[in-house]
Amino acid sequence: MGLFGRQNADGKTAGGATVNPELAAVTGDYSIDPAHTAIGFSARHAMVTNVRGSFQEFSGTLHLDGTDPAKSTASIDVVLASVETGNADRDTHLKSADFFKTDEFPTMTFRSTKAEALGGDDYRITGDLTILGTTRPLVIDLEFNGAVQDPFGNERVGFEGKAEILRSDWGLTWNAALETGGVLVSDKIKLNFDISAVKNA
């Protein structure tokens, strides 16, 4: 079996994708390491440039199962008030009722519902993303960066991922019109993930 797809005798999943054998050897439960993980985003600002930000507080778990890939799961909780974009005024605005409403909705969550191998080190995970009490599907393309034992004896895995959403799908609709046409903040948001997770004892 491969991690994200049922493996046949030829080393391929039922869908035909080749499975990385390294992934099949990492079966177990993992906790995301916040000190070595980044959850970020970028949005087009004033139609001409990108503003990037990230969340500083989050927790998450992975269950990687090389014997029964259907049981592989991911769960992440993000503290929305921990948003940082490099500008204090902008961060305060993002926490306000115009955007995240952090007093009412302190957490953004992701719960996986499906995972699949695309071939080589490439995988795709689908799940439910909840923001402002609204839950909608999110598809994340992932690259497996490897599995190692670190100098402290921890078994560690790494993934790099990306996704795109329309923030309006989750009720994040605040905007301002520009005199030259267009709007101040894009509806499309790019999400990026650099995940390091440590196998539980």
C-alpha positions, 0 to 999 in steps of 0.5 A, a space after each residue: 500500500 502507498 500512503 495516499 492510494 491503494 498500491 498494486 503489485 507493480 508499485 502503483 495505486 489503483 488510480 495508476 500513480 506511482 507511490 513513493 516507497 519512502 512514504 509507505 514506511 512512515 505509518 503512524 501518528 504525527 504532531 505538527 511542529 509549529 517551530 518548523 512549520 509555516 502556514 501562509 497566504 498572499 492576496 493581490 493588493 490594489 490590483 498591482 502587488 501581493 501582500 503576504 501574511 502568515 499565522 503564528 499560532 496553530 496545532 495539528 495532527 497527521 495520521 499516515 497509514 501505509 497499510 490502509 491509505 484510506 485511513 490517512 488523515 490531517 487535522 489543523 486548527 489555526 488561531 486567527 488572531 495570530 495573523 501577521 502581515 508585517 503591518 500592525 494596522 493591517 493586522 488589526 483590520 484583519 482581526 476586526 468585523 470586516 474580516 476574521 471577526 476573531 472575537 466571534 470566530 477565533 479559530 479556522 479549521 481544516 479536516 481532511 476527507 480524502 487523500 490520493 497519490 498523483 505520482 512521484 512525490 506529489 499528492 492531493 488532499 481534500 477536506 473541509 475548511 471552516 472560516 467564520 462558521 462556514 464550511 466548504 471544501 478545500 483541495 491542497 496539492 502537496 509535495 512530500 519532502 522526505 522522512 528523517 530522524 533528526 539529531 534529537 531522535 525524532 522521526 520527522 516528515 515534511 510536506 510542502 503544499 499550496 491551494 487557492 480559494 475565493 475568500 467570498 466563499 467563506 463570507 470574507 467580502 469586505 472591499 473598497 473600490 479604487 478610483 481607477 477601477 478594480 478593488 483594493 483586495 483580491 477575492 482570490 487568496 493563495 495559501 501555502 504550507 511548509 509542514 514539519 511533523 514529528 511522530 508521536 512516541 
